[in-house]
Amino acid sequence: MLSNIIFAVPMGLCFWYAIRHIVDATGLLWSSKLIGFGVSNMVFAILTYALLKESILVPKTMVCLVLSVAIITIQVMWK
């Protein structure tokens, strides 16, 4: 319970500032959702590999990671 109290406020502020910066850069709130989705997929894959020793080189996982990169690239590069 103590760790939740200690980490909740800084993480909430980081989340709020990240969303604000993405909306300022793109002009759309929808972009922040899609960028967050893509980044969370990549972080999840890396952490499951590092902590649970689950391979990233499975075809289904590789396709999902490529799609996540494509989503992020579209949101960042498309004007």
Secondary structure, DSSP 8 states (H G I E B T S, - for coil): -HHHHHHHHHHHHHHHHHHHHHHHHHS-HHHHHHHHHHHHHHHHHHHHHHHH---S-SHHHHHHHHHHHHHHHHHHH--
